[in-house]
Amino acid sequence: MSRLFLESPKTGFSYQLRGRDVTIEIRIADAFEVIGDLVVPTNTTFDTDLDGRIPKAHSIQGEFTRRYYGSEIRHLDLDIDEKLAKENYHYKELSKKKRGKKRQYPIGTVIQLEKAERLFYLVANSHINDSGVANTSIENLRESLAKLWYYISEKGSKGEIVIPLVGTGKARLGDKREDIFLEIIRSFIASCSSGTYCDKLIVAIYPPDVTNYKIDVNYLQEFLEYSCKYARFES
């Protein structure tokens, strides 16, 4: 299998998924600077502001808010509430929650927003407490990814999807970043069993994370190449 994308130093690798007209790519880049429909991890109450904590946080959701809504948090909340209502998702009321929104949606709840001619998939993969601290688990990650792919397959644009290493920042998932990458790839390939719903999946790894967390890019490349070359799909 030929390598489709390579720069020096190693900033990206791309491989064709065996048996499917889909490409999967590792890109060492800021996810917001990569062209494609961007996955934005969020919390199960879709809180956007707890006394200014979330928008100021160094997170994908915080960066999304700053770049596309600025100080207009209320506008973002209206857009989120409209999409949640349109999807008619079930939720439960959190009577004991002191701050923020009281409606809690299931892990894996997805909505689609469009801003500045770009699509965003907000997916709930963590729970948030009254202090604005998000927490998740590997089980929540797997469930949210499975539901994300299903949502995109049913309602997405069939373009290119950009996903960061979800759950590794403010969601406080303890697993190593390499392990999160493996989960994303396995989950996506499994979701392609019934067909294709996008042209390319780009897993964007924030450049400082490679050094700060000693991410073995060669290992990720080898895993991706092997996974694409020997992918098997159930009928």
C-alpha positions in Angstrom: 0.0 0.0 0.0 1.5 3.3 -1.0 1.9 6.2 1.4 -0.4 9.0 0.2 0.8 11.9 2.3 4.2 12.6 3.8 6.1 15.7 4.7 9.4 16.2 6.5 9.5 16.5 9.4 6.7 14.0 9.9 3.5 16.1 9.9 1.1 13.7 8.3 0.4 10.2 6.9 -2.6 9.1 4.9 -3.8 5.6 3.9 -6.6 4.2 1.9 -9.0 2.0 3.8 -9.0 -1.5 2.3 -12.3 -2.3 0.6 -13.7 1.2 1.0 -13.4 4.4 -0.9 -12.2 6.2 2.3 -8.9 7.7 3.3 -7.7 8.0 7.0 -5.1 10.6 7.8 -3.0 11.6 10.8 -2.3 15.3 10.7 0.0 17.1 13.1 -1.9 20.4 13.1 -4.4 22.6 14.9 -7.8 21.0 14.2 -9.2 24.5 13.5 -6.7 25.1 10.7 -7.6 21.8 8.9 -10.3 22.0 6.2 -13.3 19.8 6.9 -16.3 19.2 9.2 -14.9 19.5 12.7 -15.9 17.3 15.7 -16.2 19.4 18.9 -16.5 17.4 22.1 -18.8 18.8 24.7 -20.6 17.8 27.9 -24.0 16.1 28.5 -25.7 19.3 29.6 -24.3 21.3 26.7 -23.1 23.9 29.2 -21.3 26.7 27.4 -20.5 29.0 30.4 -20.2 28.5 34.1 -19.2 31.9 35.4 -16.9 32.2 32.4 -15.0 28.9 33.1 -15.7 27.0 29.9 -15.1 29.7 27.2 -11.8 30.6 28.9 -10.7 27.0 29.1 -8.0 25.7 26.8 -10.2 23.2 25.0 -11.7 22.4 21.7 -15.1 23.7 22.9 -13.6 26.8 24.3 -11.7 27.6 21.1 -14.8 26.9 19.0 -16.8 29.3 21.2 -14.1 32.0 20.9 -13.6 31.7 17.2 -17.2 31.5 16.1 -19.3 33.2 18.8 -16.9 35.4 20.6 -18.8 37.0 23.6 -22.2 35.9 22.1 -22.6 33.0 24.4 -26.4 33.5 24.4 -26.4 33.1 20.7 -24.5 29.8 20.9 -27.0 28.6 23.6 -29.9 29.5 21.3 -28.4 27.6 18.4 -27.7 24.6 20.6 -31.2 24.5 22.1 -32.8 24.8 18.7 -30.8 21.9 17.4 -31.5 19.7 20.4 -35.2 20.4 20.1 -35.2 19.7 16.4 -33.6 16.3 17.0 -36.2 15.6 19.7 -33.6 14.0 22.0 -34.6 12.6 25.4 -33.1 14.1 28.5 -33.5 14.2 32.2 -33.8 17.1 34.6 -31.0 17.6 37.1 -32.9 19.1 40.1 -29.8 19.2 42.3 -27.5 20.9 39.8 -26.7 24.3 41.2 -25.3 26.1 38.2 -25.5 25.8 34.5 -28.1 24.0 32.4 -30.4 21.4 34.1 -31.2 19.2 31.1 -28.8 16.3 30.8 -28.7 14.3 27.5 -27.2 10.8 27.0 -23.5 10.3 26.2 -23.2 10.4 22.5 -25.8 13.0 21.8 -24.8 14.8 18.6 -26.0 18.1 17.1 -24.8 19.8 13.9 -24.0 23.5 13.8 -22.9 25.6 10.8 -20.9 28.8 11.3 -18.8 30.8 8.7 -19.6 28.1 6.1 -18.2 25.3 8.2 -20.0 22.4 9.7 -19.4 21.3 13.3 -20.5 18.2 15.1 -20.9 18.8 18.8 -20.9 15.4 20.6 -21.5 14.9 24.3 -18.7 12.7 25.6 -18.3 13.9 29.2 -20.2 15.0 32.3 -19.6 18.3 34.0 -20.0 19.3 37.6 -20.9 22.6 39.3 -17.3 23.7 39.3 -17.1 23.5 35.6 -14.9 20.4 35.7 -15.6 17.7 33.0 -15.0 14.0 33.5 -15.3 11.1 31.2 -14.2 7.5 30.8 -13.0 5.2 28.0 -16.5 3.6 27.9 -18.0 7.0 27.4 -15.5 7.7 24.7 -16.4 4.5 22.8 -20.1 5.1 23.1 -19.9 8.7 22.0 -17.7 7.8 19.0 -20.1 5.0 17.9 -23.1 7.4 18.1 -21.1 10.2 16.3 -20.3 8.0 13.3 -23.9 6.8 13.1 -25.2 10.4 13.3 -22.8 11.5 10.5 -23.7 8.5 8.4 -27.4 9.4 8.6 -27.3 13.2 8.6 -23.8 14.3 7.6 -22.5 16.0 4.5 -20.3 13.1 3.2 -17.2 15.4 3.0 -14.1 15.3 5.1 -14.2 14.9 8.9 -11.7 16.4 11.2 -11.5 15.0 14.7 -9.0 16.0 17.5 -7.9 13.6 20.2 -11.2 13.9 22.0 -11.3 13.4 25.8 -7.6 14.1 26.4 -8.0 17.8 27.5 -10.5 19.2 29.9 -12.5 15.9 29.9 -9.6 14.4 32.0 -9.6 11.0 30.4 -6.6 9.3 31.9 -5.6 7.2 28.9 -2.6 8.0 26.9 -3.0 10.0 23.7 -1.8 7.1 21.6 -4.6 4.9 23.1 -7.2 7.6 22.3 -6.0 7.6 18.7 -6.3 3.8 18.5 -9.8 4.0 19.8 -10.8 6.6 17.2 -9.4 4.5 14.3 -10.9 1.2 15.5 -14.3 2.8 16.0 -14.3 4.6 12.6 -13.2 1.5 10.7 -15.9 -0.6 12.4 -18.5 2.1 11.5 -17.5 1.6 7.8 -18.8 -2.0 7.9 -22.1 -1.0 6.3 -20.7 1.4 3.8 -19.0 4.8 3.5 -20.3 8.2 4.6 -17.3 10.5 4.2 -14.4 10.9 1.8 -11.7 11.2 4.5 -11.2 11.1 8.2 -8.4 13.4 9.5 -7.3 12.9 13.1 -5.7 16.2 14.0 -3.0 16.1 16.8 -2.2 19.4 18.3 1.5 20.0 17.5 2.7 20.9 21.1 1.1 17.7 22.4 3.5 15.6 20.3 6.4 16.9 22.4 4.7 17.6 25.7 3.2 14.1 25.9 5.9 12.2 24.0 3.5 10.9 21.3 5.1 8.3 19.2 4.0 9.4 15.7 5.8 6.4 14.1 3.8 4.0 16.1 0.6 5.8 15.2 1.6 5.6 11.5 2.4 1.9 11.7 -0.9 1.2 13.4 -2.9 3.2 10.9 -1.2 1.6 7.9 -1.8 -1.9 9.3 -5.4 -1.2 10.3 -6.2 0.2 6.8 -4.4 -2.6 5.0 -6.0 -5.5 6.9 -9.4 -4.0 7.7 -12.2 -6.6 7.8 -15.8 -5.7 7.6 -18.8 -7.7 8.8 -21.7 -8.1 6.3 
